[in-house]
Amino acid sequence: MQTQPRTLNIGILAHVDAGKTSLTERLLFDTGTIDRLGSVDAGSTQTDTNAIERQRGITVHSAVASFRVGDTQVNLVDTPGHSDFIAEVERALGVLDGAVLVLSAVEGVQAQTRILMRTLRETRLPTLIFVNKIDRAGARTEALLADIRRRLTPHIIAMTAVRNAGTKTATTSPKRYTDTHFATTVGELLADHDDELLARVVDGPPLTPAELDKALAEQTAKALVHPVHFGSAIGGQGIEALINAMVTLIPAPQPCPTAPPRGTVFAVERDAATGHKTAYLRLFEGEVTVRQVLTFTTPTGTHTGRLTSLGIVGADPSPTPTSTLTPGNIGKLRGLRDIRVGDYLGRPGHPTDRSPHFATPTLQSVVRPRDPGTAAAARLNAALKDLAEQDPLIRARTEPGGATSVFLYGEVQKEVIAATLADTYGIEAVFEPSRTVHTERPTATGEFTEEMHRGPAPTGHWATVGLRIEPAPYGSGNTFRYETELGALPRAFHQAVQETVHDALRTGPLGWAVTDCAVTLVRSGFDSVMSTAGDFRALTRIVLEGALHDAGTTLYEPYRTFELEIPPVSLATVAGQLTSMGALIEESAAAAGGWLLRGTVAARRVAAIERRLPGLTHGEAVWWSRPTKDRPAPRATNARPPRADR
């Protein structure tokens, strides 16, 4: 039996324009995987494959490419850098063994870099830092390391030395433990997390190079320290040292191939010509084979399908395609009609699962075809639902009047969707101005019942449905349960009620989705001759509306936590502006060269704050924000959702 190579799945993450796609290209070239370097500017890279990515020079969807170093196969996951596509990045983190965070030696630590590093640290994902573009004018080394310690993480080790930074002749060389200063620096940093090492550093004897290497690998694997490498993806400097660090410092998991299959779908592609889906699955345990029947768990239930075709990322080409996906590898699955991004093979909640925070979109916009007509609206709706399979969080849905609304993270994402609709589907779409997404939660417990009567029922439906709705813990989502006797309704009628409840909760009394509630079926009945599933679907909507009216709902709006670095002279002006816009400043502290403000603010205010900060701080503000727990909206807020008939 052929020995399976050691497999590492490593994400390349960065702020937009830091050079992560160019780094991916260089890694593939230097390991002999490709024979020609592609260019982001020319649109010829391996991982930016669709027309939008090539035209704009940005990564929109996660892509996978592979190379080998000795007996190690490295699957590189190139992720988007723009903040509008942060959900794509967060999904990818759950399937990775480690990450390379890319910074520009010129621009340094940027807002998105800080968001990414916070997420990496929260998930305790082993992370290397690569400082790119050392051959660009304005490149920094020691000053940038100080910024990284202050703004990202204090526990970093510069593993390479740089000469002639900021010039075309910039070069790098690995630091050696024969350099006493370097060995001492590494030992002291590692000793911060290990009492035995601390005793050796203080009392001796000095740590040997082998001991330093072992401790560095162990602490990198635990995300306690972050080795830093300098280089240039375009020029090729520092790449060999980075590759060596990737295969020696990032640990590969030791999965069990005999366990039940367990994995995550982190990307879905649809063939434009055939419409067939290809799902990218990271397998953690077990094995998957062609023709196997697979069951996936989703937020609303499960679905099952038979795998008709299976490709293995990075597999050697051969006349007989590989038919078995083994743990640690990424498979390209075909034949699964209902597959979507985020689907989980097996049961989620395994102790080793990495579950990063999934930020939900905070904007919503109605989309219409430029050319009016029922046929054009139907094509647009179908196209947007296709795109929602690649990113379920955009949640395309039909609005009254026939238009479709989508949920968004930002205006750049809106532009990309519009371009995709035009280039891929041939649909010219018009987006209405975006609105901040609100949610509703039940204020109290409410109950409503409609009885079926012999003869024409008042509701016109041959069904009895009684529902109780009550508040659930914050963040728990929506659940459906039964108090009626199991088997009192045929399975099809039960399913009709449950599916309709989840669907109807997408629009509450105030027009927004209802969340964090428990809905219980408290009464049911049917006529064995006259009742149909359609009766139960139609009546469930009526009854749920009555229960919601009885309970009442409270409108909530999204909030964000923020951190803001500003120069000293701007403190009073900026604090006054933030307060006037409803921000709550919870902490202010002196930072290196200025002030650091922390607090919370309504998401609808963020765009205005970001527009004003450059003028208030002479361009020196560094702003970071992230979704946090939402709060009741002001009573006077004009928060009705966008509607097609407005």
Salt bridges, closest charged atoms under 4 A:
ASP30 OD1 - ARG26 NH1 3.24
ASP78 OD1 - LYS20 NZ 3.21
ASP84 OD1 - HIS82 ND1 3.79
GLU88 OE1 - HIS61 ND1 3.86
GLU88 OE1 - ARG91 NH2 3.12
GLU90 OE2 - ARG626 NH2 3.94
ASP97 OD1 - ARG282 NH2 3.22
GLU107 OE2 - ARG136 NH2 3.62
GLU122 OE1 - ARG626 NH1 3.39
ASP147 OD2 - ARG140 NH1 2.99
ASP147 OD1 - ARG150 NH2 3.54
GLU211 OE1 - ARG200 NH2 2.93
GLU218 OE2 - LYS214 NZ 2.66
GLU285 OE1 - ARG262 NE 3.46
GLU285 OE1 - HIS350 NE2 3.96
ASP338 OD1 - ARG337 NE 3.50
ASP343 OD2 - HIS303 NE2 2.70
ASP353 OD1 - ARG262 NH1 2.64
ASP386 OD1 - ARG270 NE 3.36
GLU389 OE1 - ARG270 NH2 2.59
GLU389 OE2 - LYS277 NZ 3.01
ASP391 OD1 - ARG91 NH1 3.27
GLU399 OE2 - ARG397 NE 3.13
GLU411 OE1 - LYS414 NZ 3.13
GLU415 OE1 - ARG56 NH1 3.60
GLU432 OE2 - ARG368 NH1 2.21
GLU451 OE2 - ARG523 NE 2.43
GLU470 OE2 - ARG468 NE 3.51
GLU470 OE2 - ARG481 NH2 2.89
GLU483 OE2 - ARG468 NH2 2.45
GLU499 OE1 - ARG537 NH2 3.22
ASP503 OD1 - ARG506 NH1 3.55
ASP503 OD2 - ARG541 NH2 2.18
ASP516 OD2 - ARG441 NE 2.80
ASP527 OD2 - ARG454 NH1 2.15
ASP535 OD1 - HIS461 ND1 3.90
GLU557 OE1 - ARG604 NE 2.57
GLU563 OE1 - ARG114 NH2 3.03
GLU563 OE2 - ARG118 NH2 2.28
GLU563 OE2 - ARG598 NE 2.98
GLU565 OE2 - ARG114 NH1 3.43
GLU565 OE1 - ARG150 NH1 3.57
GLU565 OE1 - ARG151 NE 3.31
GLU587 OE2 - ARG598 NH1 3.05
ASP630 OD2 - ARG441 NH1 3.12
ASP645 OD2 - ARG643 NH2 3.84
